[in-house]
Every structure is written in structure tokens, then in C-alpha cells.
Amino acid sequence: MATWVRGSFKNVEGAIDFDPHRPEELAVEATIDARACWTGGPTRDDHLRSADLLHCEAYPSIRFASTKVAKIGATDFDVAGDLTIRSVTLPVLLAVRYLGTWQTPWWEDGVDKGPKERAGFTGTTSIDRYDFGVDWNAALPNGRIVVGRRIDIVLDVEGIRCND
């Protein structure tokens, strides 16, 4: 691999069922619009969306659903779940940290709707992209490969309470 490339997905929807008093009951579902991948390089982003890699025309979404949560510290959890990329579903383990809750103003259509409670989480995992059928690669003249197999995933999540 020649260099590290950081990217993000701009369109993510999901639900977090979380009670700070019973954090081990955390449940998460998320759907990521694979077509909204962004690395800062338009040509690279188009290639990521192509049939060589994410194949967004056939598989426009990436999905995650938690299956089990283990509390491993005051604010740290192992969240097991199923990750689906290109119709391949495999188990993954996320190391998750709960960052707390806070209140912020909520404005909608120019109207103050009062404070909204938010909760923050951060998480990490690594996957082998070949396991999900994302196996395109090419060799560089120096013998290195263009794209590494291991993908490090970092999540920064802010949930907004919906059932006030």
C-alpha cells in the first residue's frame, strides 16, 4: 500500500436504543449510503463507487445491526453485530465508548422547539475488505499494492432523543 487515505460516508441513518442507566442493553441499527463515500479525491471516490470496489449500482447500502453488547468498563463496551457490504454479512466487533449526554437547543423551521437531549459515542473496528468481496487491487511499479486489505473504521456518533 502506498499511503493511508481517510474517508467518510455523508449519508448515514439509523437508530440507537440506549438507556444510560442500563447501557448493556444498547441496540444499534444503521444504514449507510455507499454512494455517498468521500475521500477528497473525486476520481478515487468514483472508483470506490464502481464495480471494482463498493459496486454501488448493485449494492447502494452498507448495513450494521448490533447483536450483543458487553460492558467492559464504566463507559466502554464491546458491541458485536452483523455488517453487510455487497450483500455479504459477517460478524464484527466494535470497541465503543459512551461519551455522555447533554442538552442543546432544537430549532425547526425557524421555531425554537426547546432543548433536545443528545448522546455521544465513539467506536472502532477493523475489517478485511476481501472478506466482503471488495477485492480489487493493482500493483505499483515498486511492488506495493494500491489498496490495502485491512480497513480501519472509526465511528463518531451523536444520537438525538426522539421519544420525548
C-alpha positions in Angstrom: 0.0 0.0 0.0 1.3 3.4 -0.9 -0.3 5.7 1.7 -3.2 6.0 4.2 -6.4 7.5 2.8 -9.1 8.7 5.2 -12.7 9.0 4.0 -16.2 9.2 5.3 -19.8 8.5 4.4 -22.0 11.5 4.3 -25.4 9.9 4.4 -26.0 7.6 7.5 -29.4 6.8 9.0 -30.1 4.6 11.9 -31.5 4.1 15.4 -29.8 3.8 18.8 -31.8 2.3 21.6 -29.8 3.4 24.7 -30.5 4.0 28.4 -27.6 5.4 30.3 -28.8 3.5 33.4 -28.8 0.2 31.5 -26.1 0.7 28.9 -25.5 -3.1 28.4 -29.0 -3.1 26.7 -27.6 -0.8 23.9 -29.0 -1.7 20.4 -27.9 -0.2 17.2 -29.1 -0.3 13.6 -27.5 1.8 10.8 -27.8 2.1 7.1 -25.0 3.9 5.2 -25.5 5.2 1.7 -22.4 3.7 0.0 -22.8 6.1 -2.9 -22.0 9.0 -0.5 -18.4 7.9 0.1 -15.9 10.8 0.2 -12.1 10.8 0.4 -11.4 14.2 -1.1 -10.4 12.8 -4.4 -13.3 12.8 -7.0 -11.6 10.3 -9.3 -10.8 8.0 -6.3 -14.3 8.4 -5.0 -15.8 7.4 -8.4 -13.5 4.3 -8.4 -14.7 3.4 -4.8 -18.3 3.5 -6.1 -17.5 1.4 -9.2 -18.0 -2.3 -9.6 -14.3 -2.8 -8.8 -14.9 -1.9 -5.1 -18.2 -1.0 -3.4 -20.2 -1.6 -6.6 -22.8 1.0 -5.5 -25.0 0.5 -8.6 -25.8 -3.1 -7.4 -25.2 -2.6 -3.6 -26.1 1.0 -2.7 -26.2 0.4 1.1 -23.9 -0.8 3.8 -25.8 -2.0 6.9 -24.9 -2.7 10.6 -27.1 -4.3 13.3 -25.9 -5.0 16.8 -26.4 -8.5 18.2 -24.8 -8.4 21.6 -23.3 -5.8 24.0 -20.7 -6.5 26.7 -19.8 -3.8 29.2 -16.0 -3.8 29.7 -15.6 -0.6 31.8 -17.5 2.4 33.2 -18.0 3.8 29.7 -16.5 1.2 27.4 -18.4 -1.6 25.6 -17.8 -4.4 23.1 -20.6 -4.2 20.6 -21.0 -7.3 18.4 -23.0 -7.1 15.3 -23.6 -8.0 11.7 -22.0 -5.8 9.0 -23.3 -6.2 5.4 -21.3 -4.9 2.5 -22.0 -6.0 -1.1 -24.7 -8.5 0.2 -22.1 -10.3 2.3 -23.0 -10.3 6.0 -20.3 -11.0 8.6 -19.9 -10.6 12.3 -17.8 -7.6 13.5 -16.8 -6.4 17.0 -16.8 -2.7 17.7 -15.0 -1.2 20.6 -17.4 1.6 21.8 -17.0 4.4 24.3 -20.0 6.2 25.7 -19.2 9.9 25.9 -22.2 11.1 27.9 -25.4 13.0 27.3 -26.1 16.8 27.1 -28.9 19.2 26.2 -28.8 21.5 23.2 -31.3 23.9 21.6 -33.5 22.5 18.8 -34.7 24.7 16.0 -37.0 23.6 13.3 -38.3 25.8 10.5 -37.1 28.9 12.5 -39.1 27.8 15.6 -37.5 27.1 18.9 -38.7 23.6 19.8 -36.9 23.6 23.2 -33.9 21.6 24.3 -33.1 18.2 22.9 -31.1 15.5 24.7 -28.2 14.1 22.8 -25.8 11.2 23.5 -22.3 10.7 22.1 -20.4 7.6 21.2 -17.2 6.7 19.5 -16.2 3.3 18.2 -13.5 1.5 16.2 -13.1 -1.8 14.4 -11.1 -3.2 11.5 -12.2 -5.4 8.7 -10.6 -7.3 5.9 -12.3 -5.9 2.8 -11.6 -9.1 0.8 -14.0 -11.0 3.2 -16.8 -8.8 1.8 -15.9 -9.3 -1.8 -14.2 -5.9 -2.1 -11.1 -7.4 -3.6 -9.9 -5.2 -6.5 -6.2 -4.3 -6.4 -3.3 -3.4 -8.6 0.4 -3.5 -8.1 2.6 -0.4 -8.2 5.9 -0.3 -10.0 7.7 -0.6 -6.7 5.8 -3.8 -5.8 3.4 -2.2 -3.3 -0.3 -2.5 -3.8 -2.7 0.3 -4.4 -5.3 -0.6 -1.8 -4.6 -2.4 1.5 -6.8 -5.3 2.6 -7.4 -4.0 6.2 -9.9 -1.2 6.6 -9.8 0.7 9.9 -13.3 2.0 10.8 -13.7 4.9 13.2 -17.2 6.0 14.2 -18.2 9.3 15.8 -21.9 9.2 16.6 -24.3 11.7 18.1 -27.7 10.4 18.8 -30.7 12.7 19.4 -33.5 11.5 21.7 -36.7 11.0 19.6 -39.2 9.8 22.1 -39.6 12.8 24.4 
